[in-house]
Amino acid sequence: MTQEKTYDIFIIGGGINGCGIARDASGRGLSVFLVEQNDLASGTSSKSTKLIHGGLRYLEHYEFRLVREALIEREVLLKSAPHIIWPLRFVLPHHDGLRPRALLRLGLFLYDHLGGRKILPPTRTVDLTSDVTGQPLKPDYSVGYEYSDCWVEDARLVVLSARDAARRGAEIRTRTKCTSARREDGVWKIGIERDGKTETISARVLVNSAGPWVSQVLGEVVGRNDPDKIRMVKGSHIVVDRLYDHDRCYIFQNGDGRICFAIPYEQNFTLIGTTDMDHHGDPGKPEISEQETDYLLKSVSEYFRRPVTREQLRWAYSGIRPLYDDGASKAQEATRDYVLKLDNPQGTAPVLSIFGGKITTARKLSEAVMKELQPFFPAMKGSWTAKAALPGGDFPWNEVEQRISALQKAYSFLKPAIIRRLFRAYGTEAEGILEGARFASDLGQSFGPLSEREVAHLREKEWAETADDILWRRSKLGLHMKPEEQQALRDYFESTAKGTRKKKVKEAS
């Protein structure tokens, strides 16, 4: 009789925290089993503002440790995944009557120097009456400050972290729900379910990284009578037709003390966000409200010469930030820092729950989790992720354009825009998707900008099981593809699902 395997760590949640922990732990030699009830990054982790940033406004709440950690992480992450992370420049127009210039200069000075910036360029003062960034703005705004942060394809960061974990031995199960967890003979016995089939997994440590469901897991799955509480804060974004032609972003101050971003998005659009509203409904189905839409439109229209209207809306999304309930009176004042809670009564099998966190500091959160778990795994290896590339990111951060040009030359039968998108999504792995192709037809069925060969890569290596997994998480092609192209992709998935369902996700060695 084969003895049942006992994993070192069982992780609930396939967002950036869960996948980051799985990656870190696997690289330290621990055995890992992760379940996600939906698709990877289907919740909070794909609903962000897509920024790797220090959090300029967090300085006003004196969260200096969080800001410093986040500022340092910008360049660490840029080097690890330069295909999906890249530098951005933000313009902050000075608004008379709001934060004084001296306060803005002080904040930006700290922003430049707290994090040991080496790659990203420093802050500069901008004359908005002559600079290109002033042209879309009302003439009231004559002075601005330009500083650096980074962009991230958030859902891809999650998926690539999961891939790296799988490459190092982790078991990743999507669309699999954790139904029960009980302590038995010093270990966890964890019930999981997918498509009506149940299974029991044994693990020494349980990590609760369920995001908005973290308290629910503690109460309903683990059976705690007094689970720690989260504060669910909804953040919503809108996508509108492109508002200006240059490549800089804007950060606008609002009269309520909040800020609002306007960011060039997916070539043809502008991303506007975000809001901060307490959420009391189903954490799995947040939707932007009319109030939030009006708020965002009004916020940016305060600055732009041409008002932004509902007629320009093309898409919207909302996500739930599962913040630790620190008793703040306003949602915008609740801490964005992560909180780790270890429950290990009388030496029984431990459960570690994660509250809050930011996509920027997820790697540091993973290191903090491993430090908490060190006493249970004294032989595990040390930290390693700070200098390790994610899949496709194994090239110098400043060689992106050079690499894209080489790929365009090698596969000149494809439009430059398609090559650029492929490299920005897959980095050095784009070559593997295109390998051997001499004509577009060699890539299989076409779904507009998407080929059958790319779909195969996403299904076999990135856990994509539906058309929406591709259109709205592993990419944003849903904004670009015609309705008939999207339908063709859905039909393709339906016609081929039976065979692929039986296949396990494969990982390149």
N, C-alpha and C positions, 0 to 999 in steps of 0.2 A: 504494500500500500504506500503510495507516494505521500510524503509529508507535505502538508499545506505550507506554502511560503508565507513568511511574515515579513512585511515591508517595514523599513525603518520609519517612513513618514507617509501618511495619507493626507492629501490636500483636497479640500472642498473649495471649488471656485476656479474657473479658467479665465480670470481677468489678468491684468498686469501683475498684481501682487502674487496671485497663486502661481502663475506661470514663471514669474521671476524667482520665486522660492524653489519651485521644482528644478529650475535650471541650476541655481546656486547649489542646492543640496546634492543633485546628481553629480555635479562637478567635484564635490568633496568626497565622493565615493559612497554616498548613501543610496539605498534603494527607495524609489519614490513611486507612488500611485496617485494620480490626480483625476478627479472627475469634475465635469462641468455639465450642468443640467440642460444647457442650450448649446449654442455655438461658442467657440472661443471669442472673447471680447464682445459678447452680445449685449452686455450691460454697460456699466459706467465707462469702461475702458475704451469704447469706441465712440463715446458721446462727449469727448472733451473738446477744448478749444484748439487742440492739436499743437500745443506749445511745450517745449522744454524750456522752462523759464524759472528765474529766481523768485518771482512773485513780488514785484515792486511795491504793491499796496500792502503786502504783509509787514513791511517795515513800520507802517503806521500802528500796527498792533503789537509791535516790539517782538516779533517772532524772528529774532536775529539768527538763532541756530538753524531754523528751518530755511531761511533765506540763504545763509552761507552754504549749507549743505546742497541746496538746489543749484546755486550758482556754480559750485565746483562740478556738480554732475553734468552741467551743460556740455562741457568740453570732453568729459569722460565718455558720455553717450555719443557725442558727435564722432569721436574716433572709433567707437565700436560698431556703428551702423551708419556710415556716411551716405549710404544710398537712400535711407528713409528718414534721415535727420540732416538738416542743413541750416546754416545761419540765416537769420532774418534781421532787418533793421526796422526799428519802431520809431515813429515820430509822435512825440507828446506835445501838442500845441498848448501854449500857456493860455489859460482862461482867466481873465480878470474877474475877481470876485470869488474865485475858488481857492485852491492851494496857492500860496504866494510863491514867487519865483525862488526866493531863498530856500524855501522848504523843498521845492522840486530839485534844485541844484544839490542840496545836501543829500536827498534820497538817491539821486543818480550818482553822486560821488561814492556813497556807500556801496551802491550796486556795482560800480566799476572795481572796487577794491576789496570787498569782503571775500570774494571767491577765488582770488588768485588768477584772474583772467590772463590767458596767454595767447589764445588763438583769435578770439572775437575782438573786433575793433572797439575802441572806447566811445564814450558819449561825446557828442559835439552839439554846439548851439546852431540852430538853423534859422536863417532869415526867410520866413515864409512868404515875404513879398517878392522874392526873386527865385527861390528854390522851387524845383518842379513839384515838390510835395505840398507847396502852398496853393497850387493852381486849383485843385478841386475844393478848397476850403473857402469859407466866407472871408471877406477882407478884414473882418474884425480880428482875425488871428494873424499876428505879424511875427511872433517869435515862437519857436518850438525847440525841443531837445530830442536828439536822435541817439538811440542806444541799441544794444544788441541783445537778442535772445535767439532761440532756435525753434524750427518747425519739426514736427514729428508726425509720421503716419501712424497714429496711435494703435489702431487695430493690428497693423502689420508688426509693430513692436511686440505685441502680445504673442502673435502667431510665431514669430521668429524665436522668441524666448522659449515657447513650447517645443519648437523644432530642435533647438539646441539641447533642451532637457531630454527629449526623446533620443537624440543622437548619443547622449551620455547614459542612456539606459532607463530613463523614466517611462512609465506606462501612462499614456494620456488617453482618457476616455471622454469624448464629447457626447452630448445628448444623453447623458447618464446621470441619474439622480441618486443622491445619497438619501436613503430612506430611514436609516436607523444607525445608531452608534452606541455600543455598550461596552463597559469594561469587563473583561473576563480573563482570569488567570494572568493578570499583569499586562495584558495587551488589549487593544481595541478590536472588537468584532464589528465590522461595518457592513451594513446591508446596502447594496446598490441595485438599481433597476434601469433597464433600457428595453423598450419595445415589449414590455410585459415579462421579460426574462430577468430573474433575480440572481444575485451572486453575493457571497460573503467574503470580505477581504479582511485579513488580519494585519495590524500595524502597531508599532510600538508607540508612535506619537500621532496625534490627530491635529492638523492645522486647519483652522476655520478661517478661510479667506473668501467668504461668500459675499463680500461687499454689502449691498443693501439688505441681504438676507442673513447677516452674521448673527444678529440677536435671535432671529427665528430658528436658525440652526441650533444655537445653544439651548433654546427652550424646547423645541419640538423634536429635534433629532438626538441631541445629547441628553436631554431630560433635566436640565438645570431649572430649578424653581425661581431663581433670581438672576436671570441673565443680564449682563451689562447692556445698556441701552445705546442706540445710535440716534443721531439726529439726521434725518433724511432731508437733504437740501437739493432742490431741483435746479439744474442749470440748463437753460434753453438757448439754442442758436438758430439763426435764420441764414439762408443762402439766397443772395439776390444776384441779378445781372451785374457784371463787372462795373464798378463805379468810377474807376480811374485807370490810367494806362501804365503808370510806373510800378516798380516792384516793391516799394516800401509799404509797411503796415502802419496803422494808426492806433494809438491808445488815447481814448477820449475820457476826460473827467466829467462826471455827471453831478448835478446839483445835490443828489442824495448821498454823495460821498463815494459812490461806486465808480467803477471804470468800465469802459466798453471798448472792445477791439473791432477793427475793420481790417481784414486780412485778404490779400489776393488768394483765390482759391480755385484749384482745378482749371487753370488757364482762363476760363470764361466767366468766372463768378467772383463774388466777394462774400466772405464769411463774416458774420456779425454776431457778437455775443460777449458776455453771457449774462444770465440773470442769476439771482439768488433768492429762492423762495422755499419756505418750509413745505415739505410734502408729506401727506398723511394717507395716501391711497396705496394701491398696489405698486410695489417697487419695480415690478417687471413691465409696467405699462405707463410710463410717464409720457405726457403729451404737452406740447406748448399750448399755453392759454392765449386767448385774445388779448388779455392784459399784458402778457409778456411780449407778444408781437408788437403791440402798440408802444411799449416801453423801449424796445430796441430800435424801432423805426424813429421814434422821437429823439432818442439819444444821439444817433448819428446825424439826423437831420439838423440838430443844433449846430453842427460843425460844417457839413457839406453845403456848397452853394445851391445845389439842386436837392430838394427834399427827396428822401427815399420813401417810396410808396409801396403799398401792398401789390400793385400791379407788377412790381419788379421781383416779387417773391418767387423762388423756384423750388425751395425745399426747406424743411425745418426739422430739428431733432432736439430731444430732451434726454438728459441723463440724471441719475440720482447719485449725489455724493454722499457716501455713508460715513458721515463725520461722527467723531466721538462726542457725546452729549456733555459739553463742559459747562452748560448753564448759561451760555451767552444769550443776551436779550434779543439780538437780531441774527438772522441766518448769515449775513455777510460777515459778522464778527466771530462766528464759531471757528475754532482752530482748524487749520488745514493740515496740521501735523498728524503723524500716525501715532497710534497708541497700541501697545501689545499687552495682552492680558493672558497670563499663564495660570492654568488651573491644574494643580497636581496634589490633590488632597491625600495626606498620609501616604505619600509615596506611590500612589496608583498611577496608571497610565495617563500621561499628561495630554491636555488639550490647550493649544495656543490660539487665541482669537485675535484678529487684526481689525482695528477700527481706523477709518480714515486713510490718509495717505494721498499722495499725488503721483501722477505718472512720472514726473521728473525725478522723484526720490525713491521710486520703486526698487531700484537696485540696492540703494542703501538700506531700505526697509528689509530686503532679503538678507543682507548681511546682519542686520540687527536680530532678525528671527533666528539665524544660525547661531548667533552668540547666545541667545536665550536657550537654545536647545543643546549647546555644547556639553553641559553636564550629563545629558542622556546618551551622547555619542562621543566620548572622550577621544576616540581614535580617528575621528573624521579629519579630513584635510583642512588647510587654512583657506582664507578668502582668495579668490582668483578672478572674479568677473571684471575688475576694474580695467584690465588690459586685454580682455578677450573679445574678439570680434563675434558678432552675431552672424548667422548664415547669410552669405552674400556680401558681408561688410569687410572682407579681408583685403583691403587696399587702403592706401593713404587717403585721408579725408579730403585733401585738396586736389585729388586726381579725378574727380567725377566727370568733368567736361571732357577730359582727355579720354577716359574710358568710353564715354558715350560716343565720341567721334570715331574711335576705333571700331565700335560695334556697328555704327552706321555705315562705315566703309565696308565691313565684312558682309553686311546684309543689306545692300543698297536697294534691293527690291522692295523693302518695307519703307513706309513713310517715316521721316525723321521723328515725328511726334510719337509714333508707336514705339520706336527704339528707345526714345527717351523715357517713356512711361515704363517700359519693361525694365530698363536699368534702374530706374528710381524705385521700382517695386522689388526687384530680385537681385540687384547688384551683380556680382560676378556669376551668379547662378543663371542670369539671363542667357548667357552663352549656351548653357546646357539645354535650355528650352528650345533654342533656335538651331542647335547643332545639326549639321548635315543638310539643312534646308537650302535650296537654290532658288526656289520660287515660292510665292505666298501659298500656293496650293499644297506645297509639301508640309504645311503646318496643319492640314486637315480642314474641317468645316470652319467657315468664317461666321462669326457673330458680330460683324462690324469691326470694331477695334480689337476684338478678342478672338483668339484662335483656339481650335480644338486642342492643340498641343499645350497651350497655356492652361486650359481647363483641366487637362489630365494632370499637369503638375500640381495644380491647386487641390485636386481630389486625392491624389496619391501621396502627397507630401505635406499638405497643409490642412487636412481635415475638412475641406469644403464638401458639403453634402447637398446643398441646395443652390439654386441660382442666386438667391439673395445673399448667401454667404460670400459670393464673389462680387456681386453688384454693389453691395453696401458696406461690407466689412473689409475683405481683402483688397478691395479697390473701391473707388467711387464712380465706377463706370455707369452706374445707374443714372448719373447726371448727364451722360454723354450719348448713351445708346438709344436708338430709336425704339419705340414701343414694340415694333415687329422683331427687332433684333433681340430684345429682352425676352420676348415670348418664345423665339426660336431657342434661346438658351434654356428656358424652363422646359420646353418640350424635349430638348436633348437630355436634360437631367432625368425627366420622367421616363424616357425610353431606355435609358441605360442604368437606372438606379438599381434594378434588381440584381444585376451582376456585380456592381461595385460595392453594394452593401455588405457583401460577403468578404470583401478584401480588407485587410488591415492596412492602416496607414504605413507606408514604407518610408524609411529614412535613409538617405545616402550615407554611406560610410565615410 
